[in-house]
Amino acid sequence: MTRVGSILTAASLLALSACNLAPTYVQPAAPVPPALPQGAAYPALAPGDGAVEQMGWQAFFTDARLKSVIAQALAENRDLRATVANVERARALYRVQRAGQFPTIGASAGAGVTHNSTASASTGSNFGSGTTESYTASANVSAFELDLFGKRRNLARAAFESYLASDEGRKSAQIALVAEVANAWLTYAATTDALAVARETLASQEQSLRVNTRREANGVGTGLDVAQAQTQVDSARAAVADYATDLAQAKNALDLLAGAPVTADNLPTTLGAGDQVLTSLPVGLESAVLLRRPDVVQAEHLLKAANADIGVARAAFFPSISLTGLLGLASQSLSSLFSGDAFRWSASGTASQTLFDFGGNAANLAASKAARDAALARYEGAIQAAFRDVADALARRGTIDAKLAAQASLADNAAKAARISQSRFANGVASYLEPLDAQRTAYSARQALVAARLARASNMVELYRSLGGGLTP
């Protein structure tokens, strides 16, 4: 038993210490500038030292109700559950490949009884009889392939990198879900504000209609003024109906992302200034931050898996050596089955080598190298896409405050102009067309201000997503 055990141990050690034919992996240089874009459209970013503040979604989003909805989505969203299940599947497949590096040991036991008798053909008398018993117990190793050229290790390595890639994919899915939930929640908040503006405008237009109706009855106004006021009321009613529909649909979208209906106490009543998210970025952002984005890390793991596949393809050019071993006990008596004389063992090995495959192995190696080149291109493309995502978000962030200030000023002045024009009309200085145009401008300016506030909040959500879920060291 010791001798066979030594043979199997030596074979395992030989397999684990064999050569590896996969290329040595070297992380490719990032095909983007080391610094994020600077210029008039971008916010000022102080030079960093590569150490940035750790910031997850709990810190990035400041409203307690929004945090509660995000937590609900992370627990209940069905798409995320499916992604997590796929990660577990990838992990199990890696364990399957890893198990192939080691011998599979089986055990068996058996017992048998055979009775023999000899009888006379003429008299039927028994001249002799006998009973033979046999008992066996054994363990065996069946066709264990020595991994002399790293085939099994590279298969396991490729499966491991695929598992890590799927886990990074889960992180990307989680980050995307958080961003989607935040945007849906903020959209619901902005829609409540837009609906409130539409309702206030409807009330104002109905008041104008009543005034114009009285003026016509008193002989001061005209039927044209009444008709124009009525068109404004009808337009405002249609806007209220549209925004009421938008609000219901925004709630439906939020419920779907959250995986269950969002309770009323977690719904926003107003967007306000959009301060439910962070309003400023930490200093020290550099393009190196992008290398930590889960989708970029995922692409690198897939590149490493493709690198390991080359080792698998190269190993196919070399002989395959398999070992078969058996050790056990055999006896004609159960009482003596475990005695020293009952021990039996055997070992054998086979080696096989393909002589002619008509270029199959060479083509497989070429395909593996091409797959590695494609994975490299996807990795570099993921970095470039990440750089563009952050650059676009920063370009919006650098100008959104100026736009928001201009939009707020526009809304204030439009409201002031509407009040003045209404006064001029009431005093008979101007026709109803003047306050009519002023009211339309004021309404559009107020709705545009709501949209600008939503754009500012959504821009910070996009920075959260494009930076890989906040800023993590």
C-alpha positions in Angstrom: 0.0 0.0 0.0 2.8 2.3 0.8 4.4 1.7 -2.6 1.3 2.4 -4.5 0.6 5.5 -2.4 4.1 6.7 -3.1 3.6 6.2 -6.8 0.3 8.2 -6.8 1.8 10.9 -4.7 4.8 11.3 -6.9 2.5 11.4 -10.0 0.4 14.2 -8.4 3.5 16.2 -7.5 4.9 15.7 -11.0 1.7 16.9 -12.5 1.5 20.0 -10.3 5.1 21.0 -10.9 5.0 20.5 -14.7 5.7 23.2 -17.2 3.1 25.8 -18.2 2.8 26.6 -21.9 0.6 29.6 -21.5 2.2 33.0 -22.4 3.2 35.1 -19.4 0.5 37.7 -18.8 1.5 41.3 -18.8 -1.2 44.0 -18.1 -1.5 46.1 -21.3 -0.9 49.8 -21.0 -4.1 51.9 -20.8 -4.8 53.4 -24.3 -6.1 56.7 -22.8 -4.3 59.9 -21.4 -3.2 59.7 -17.8 -5.3 62.8 -16.9 -9.0 63.3 -17.4 -10.0 66.1 -19.8 -9.6 69.7 -18.8 -11.0 72.9 -20.4 -13.8 75.4 -20.3 -16.5 72.7 -20.4 -15.0 70.7 -17.5 -15.0 71.2 -13.8 -11.6 72.1 -12.2 -9.9 68.9 -10.9 -6.9 69.2 -8.7 -4.0 66.8 -9.4 -4.3 63.6 -7.6 -1.9 61.0 -6.2 -4.0 58.0 -7.2 -5.5 57.7 -3.7 -9.2 58.7 -3.9 -11.9 58.8 -1.3 -13.9 55.6 -0.8 -17.5 56.3 -1.7 -20.2 53.8 -2.2 -23.9 54.4 -3.1 -24.8 54.9 0.6 -22.6 58.0 0.7 -23.2 59.1 -2.9 -27.0 59.4 -2.3 -28.0 61.5 0.6 -31.8 61.1 0.8 -33.0 58.4 3.2 -36.0 57.5 1.1 -33.9 57.0 -2.0 -31.5 54.9 0.0 -34.3 52.7 1.2 -35.6 52.2 -2.4 -32.1 51.3 -3.6 -31.7 48.8 -0.8 -35.0 47.2 -1.8 -34.0 46.9 -5.4 -30.7 45.3 -4.5 -32.6 42.7 -2.5 -35.6 42.2 -4.8 -34.7 43.0 -8.4 -35.2 39.8 -10.5 -32.6 40.7 -13.2 -29.9 41.1 -10.5 -30.9 37.8 -8.9 -30.4 36.1 -12.3 -27.0 37.7 -12.6 -26.0 36.5 -9.1 -27.2 32.9 -10.1 -25.0 33.1 -13.2 -22.0 34.0 -11.0 -22.6 31.0 -8.8 -22.8 28.8 -11.9 -19.5 30.2 -13.1 -18.0 29.4 -9.7 -19.2 25.8 -9.8 -17.8 25.3 -13.3 -14.5 26.5 -12.1 -14.6 24.0 -9.3 -15.3 21.3 -11.9 -12.3 22.2 -13.9 -10.1 22.5 -10.8 -11.1 19.0 -9.7 -9.8 17.6 -13.0 -6.2 18.4 -11.8 -6.4 15.7 -9.2 -7.0 11.9 -9.3 -10.5 10.5 -9.0 -10.4 7.7 -6.4 -13.1 5.1 -6.3 -13.8 2.3 -3.8 -15.7 -0.9 -4.2 -16.4 -4.1 -2.1 -17.8 -7.4 -3.1 -18.6 -10.9 -1.8 -19.5 -14.1 -3.6 -20.4 -17.7 -2.8 -20.1 -20.6 -5.4 -21.4 -24.1 -4.7 -20.1 -27.1 -6.8 -21.3 -30.7 -6.8 -20.4 -33.9 -8.7 -23.1 -36.7 -9.2 -23.1 -40.2 -10.9 -24.9 -40.3 -14.1 -26.3 -43.9 -13.5 -27.1 -43.8 -9.7 -27.4 -40.1 -9.0 -25.2 -40.5 -6.0 -22.9 -37.5 -5.0 -19.2 -38.3 -5.0 -18.1 -34.8 -3.9 -19.2 -31.2 -3.5 -17.7 -27.9 -2.4 -18.5 -24.3 -1.6 -16.1 -21.5 -2.5 -16.3 -18.0 -0.9 -14.6 -14.8 -2.1 -14.4 -11.4 -0.6 -12.8 -8.2 -2.1 -12.3 -4.6 -1.0 -10.4 -2.1 -3.3 -9.6 1.5 -4.2 -8.7 2.5 -7.7 -7.5 5.5 -9.7 -8.9 5.3 -13.2 -7.1 7.0 -16.1 -5.6 10.0 -14.2 -3.9 12.3 -16.8 -0.6 13.6 -15.8 -0.6 17.4 -16.4 3.0 17.6 -17.6 2.3 20.5 -20.0 -0.2 22.5 -18.0 -3.4 21.6 -19.9 -5.5 20.9 -16.9 -4.1 23.9 -14.9 -4.8 26.3 -17.8 -8.3 24.9 -18.2 -8.8 25.6 -14.5 -7.2 29.0 -14.8 -9.4 29.9 -17.7 -12.5 28.8 -15.7 -11.3 30.8 -12.7 -10.8 33.9 -14.7 -14.2 33.5 -16.3 -15.7 33.1 -12.8 -14.0 36.3 -11.7 -15.2 38.1 -14.9 -18.8 37.0 -14.1 -18.4 38.4 -10.6 -17.2 41.7 -12.0 -20.2 41.5 -14.3 -22.4 41.2 -11.2 -20.8 44.3 -9.8 -21.5 46.2 -13.0 -25.1 45.0 -13.0 -25.5 46.2 -9.4 -24.0 49.6 -10.2 -26.2 49.9 -13.2 -29.3 49.0 -11.1 -28.4 51.5 -8.4 -28.1 54.2 -11.1 -31.3 53.2 -12.8 -33.2 53.2 -9.5 -31.8 56.6 -8.6 -32.7 58.1 -12.0 -36.2 56.6 -11.8 -36.7 58.0 -8.3 -35.4 61.4 -9.4 -37.6 61.3 -12.5 -40.6 60.6 -10.3 -39.7 63.6 -8.1 -39.2 65.9 -11.1 -42.5 64.7 -12.6 -44.3 65.7 -9.3 -42.9 69.2 -9.7 -43.8 69.4 -13.4 -47.4 68.3 -12.5 -47.6 70.9 -9.8 -46.5 73.6 -12.3 -49.1 72.4 -14.8 -51.8 72.5 -12.1 -50.8 75.9 -10.9 -50.8 77.1 -14.5 -54.3 75.6 -15.1 -55.6 77.4 -12.0 -54.1 80.7 -13.3 -55.6 80.2 -16.8 -59.0 79.4 -15.4 -58.9 82.6 -13.4 -57.9 84.5 -16.6 -60.8 82.9 -18.4 -63.2 84.0 -15.7 -61.8 87.6 -15.9 -62.1 87.7 -19.7 -65.6 86.2 -19.6 -66.7 89.0 -17.2 -65.0 91.6 -19.3 -66.9 90.5 -22.4 -70.2 90.5 -20.4 -69.5 94.0 -19.3 -68.7 95.1 -22.8 -65.1 95.7 -22.1 -63.5 92.6 -23.6 -64.1 90.7 -26.8 -65.1 87.2 -27.8 -61.6 86.8 -29.2 -60.1 87.3 -25.7 -62.4 84.7 -24.2 -61.6 82.2 -27.0 -57.9 82.8 -26.5 -58.2 82.3 -22.7 -60.2 79.1 -23.3 -57.4 77.7 -25.5 -54.9 78.3 -22.7 -57.2 76.5 -20.3 -57.6 73.6 -22.6 -53.9 73.4 -23.2 -53.2 73.5 -19.5 -55.8 70.7 -18.9 -54.1 68.5 -21.5 -50.7 69.2 -19.9 -52.0 68.2 -16.4 -53.4 65.0 -17.9 -50.1 64.2 -19.6 -48.0 64.8 -16.5 -50.5 62.7 -14.4 -49.9 59.9 -16.8 -46.1 60.4 -16.7 -46.2 60.3 -12.9 -48.1 57.0 -12.9 -45.7 55.5 -15.5 -42.7 56.7 -13.5 -44.1 54.9 -10.4 -44.6 51.8 -12.5 -41.0 51.9 -13.7 -39.7 52.5 -10.2 -41.7 49.5 -8.9 -40.3 47.2 -11.6 -36.7 48.2 -10.8 -37.3 47.9 -7.0 -38.8 44.4 -7.5 -41.8 45.2 -5.4 -44.2 48.2 -5.0 -42.5 51.2 -3.5 -44.4 52.4 -0.5 -45.7 56.0 -0.3 -43.4 57.0 2.5 -40.4 56.2 0.3 -41.7 58.3 -2.7 -40.4 61.9 -3.2 -42.9 64.7 -3.0 -40.7 67.2 -4.8 -37.3 67.3 -6.6 -36.6 70.7 -5.2 -33.0 71.8 -5.8 -32.0 68.2 -6.6 -29.9 67.8 -3.5 -30.8 64.2 -2.9 -27.4 63.3 -4.3 -23.9 64.7 -3.8 -23.4 68.1 -5.3 -19.6 68.1 -5.6 -16.8 65.7 -6.6 -13.7 64.9 -4.6 -10.5 66.2 -5.9 -7.7 64.0 -7.2 -9.5 62.2 -10.1 -7.2 60.6 -12.6 -7.9 58.2 -15.5 -6.3 55.4 -13.5 -9.5 55.3 -11.6 -11.1 53.8 -14.7 -9.0 50.6 -14.4 -11.0 49.8 -11.3 -14.4 50.0 -13.0 -16.0 46.5 -12.8 -16.6 46.3 -16.6 -12.9 47.1 -17.3 -11.8 44.5 -14.7 -14.2 42.0 -16.2 -12.6 42.6 -19.6 -9.2 42.0 -18.1 -10.2 38.7 -16.5 -11.6 37.6 -19.9 -8.2 38.5 -21.4 -6.4 36.4 -18.8 -8.8 33.5 -19.6 -8.0 33.8 -23.3 -4.3 33.8 -22.4 -4.7 30.5 -20.5 -6.6 29.0 -23.4 -3.4 29.4 -25.5 -1.6 27.2 -23.0 -4.4 24.6 -23.4 -4.0 24.7 -27.2 -0.2 24.4 -27.0 -0.4 21.4 -24.7 -2.4 19.5 -27.3 0.8 19.2 -29.4 2.4 17.0 -26.7 1.8 13.4 -25.5 -1.0 12.6 -23.1 0.0 10.3 -20.3 -2.5 8.6 -18.1 -2.1 6.4 -15.0 -4.4 3.7 -13.7 -3.9 2.2 -10.3 -5.6 -0.5 -8.2 -5.0 -1.5 -4.6 -7.1 -3.6 -2.4 -7.7 -6.8 -0.5 -8.9 -10.2 -1.7 -9.5 -13.4 0.4 -11.6 -16.5 0.4 -12.5 -15.9 4.0 -14.1 -12.8 5.5 -12.1 -13.2 8.7 -8.8 -13.1 6.9 -9.8 -10.3 4.4 -7.7 -7.7 6.3 -4.7 -9.8 6.9 -1.3 -8.9 5.3 -1.5 -11.8 2.8 -4.7 -10.5 1.3 -3.2 -7.2 0.0 -3.1 -6.8 -3.8 -2.0 -3.9 -6.0 -1.5 -3.0 -9.6 -0.4 0.0 -11.6 -0.2 0.9 -15.3 0.3 3.8 -17.6 -0.5 4.8 -21.1 0.9 7.5 -23.4 -0.8 8.7 -26.6 0.3 11.1 -29.2 -1.5 12.4 -32.3 0.6 11.8 -35.4 -1.5 13.3 -38.1 -4.4 15.7 -37.4 -4.3 17.5 -40.7 -3.6 20.8 -39.0 -6.3 20.6 -36.4 -4.1 21.4 -33.4 -2.3 24.2 -35.3 -5.7 25.7 -36.3 -6.9 25.5 -32.7 -3.8 27.3 -31.5 -4.3 30.0 -34.1 -7.9 30.4 -33.0 -6.8 30.7 -29.4 -4.3 33.4 -30.3 -7.0 35.2 -32.3 -9.4 35.0 -29.4 -6.7 36.5 -27.1 -6.2 39.3 -29.6 -9.9 40.0 -29.6 -10.0 39.9 -25.8 -7.2 42.4 -25.7 -9.0 44.7 -28.1 -12.2 44.5 -26.0 -10.2 45.3 -22.9 -8.6 48.3 -24.4 -12.0 49.3 -25.9 -13.6 49.0 -22.4 -11.0 51.4 -21.0 -11.6 53.9 -23.9 -15.4 53.6 -23.4 -15.0 54.2 -19.7 -12.8 57.3 -20.4 -15.5 58.7 -22.8 -18.3 58.0 -20.2 -16.5 59.9 -17.5 -15.4 62.7 -19.9 -18.9 63.2 -21.1 -20.3 63.3 -17.6 -17.6 65.7 -16.5 -18.4 67.9 -19.5 -22.0 68.1 -18.4 -21.0 68.6 -14.8 -18.7 71.5 -15.7 -21.5 73.5 -17.4 -24.7 72.4 -15.6 -24.4 75.0 -12.8 -24.2 77.8 -15.3 -27.2 76.4 -17.2 -29.2 76.0 -13.9 -28.4 79.6 -12.9 -29.4 80.9 -16.3 -32.6 78.8 -16.3 -33.5 80.0 -12.8 -33.0 83.6 -13.8 -35.1 83.0 -17.0 -38.0 81.6 -14.9 -37.9 84.5 -12.5 -37.9 87.1 -15.2 -40.5 85.3 -17.3 -42.8 85.3 -14.2 -42.1 89.0 -13.7 -42.9 89.7 -17.3 -46.1 87.8 -17.1 -47.2 89.8 -14.1 -46.4 93.1 -15.7 -48.1 92.2 -19.0 -51.2 91.0 -17.1 -51.3 94.4 -15.3 -50.9 96.2 -18.6 -53.8 94.2 -20.0 -56.0 94.9 -16.9 -55.3 98.6 -17.2 -56.2 98.6 -20.9 -52.7 99.4 -22.1 -52.1 96.2 -24.0 -54.2 93.6 -25.8 -54.7 90.1 -24.3 -52.2 88.7 -26.8 -49.3 90.3 -24.7 -50.1 88.5 -21.4 -51.0 85.4 -23.3 -47.5 85.1 -24.8 -45.9 86.1 -21.5 -47.8 83.3 -19.7 -46.7 80.8 -22.2 -43.1 81.8 -21.8 -43.3 81.7 -18.0 -44.8 78.2 -18.1 -42.2 76.9 -20.4 -39.4 78.5 -18.3 -40.7 76.9 -15.1 -40.9 73.5 -16.7 -37.4 74.0 -18.2 -36.1 74.8 -14.7 -37.5 71.5 -13.4 -35.8 69.7 -16.3 -32.5 71.5 -15.6 -32.6 70.5 -11.9 -33.3 66.9 -12.9 -30.4 67.0 -15.4 -28.1 68.2 -12.6 -29.1 65.4 -10.3 -29.0 62.8 -13.0 -25.5 64.0 -14.0 -24.2 63.1 -10.6 -25.9 59.7 -10.9 -24.1 59.2 -14.2 -20.8 60.1 -12.6 -21.5 57.5 -9.9 -22.1 54.9 -12.6 -19.2 56.0 -14.9 -16.7 56.1 -12.1 -17.5 52.5 -11.3 -19.9 52.9 -8.4 -18.5 56.0 -6.8 -14.8 56.2 -6.0 -13.2 53.1 -4.5 -9.5 52.6 -3.7 
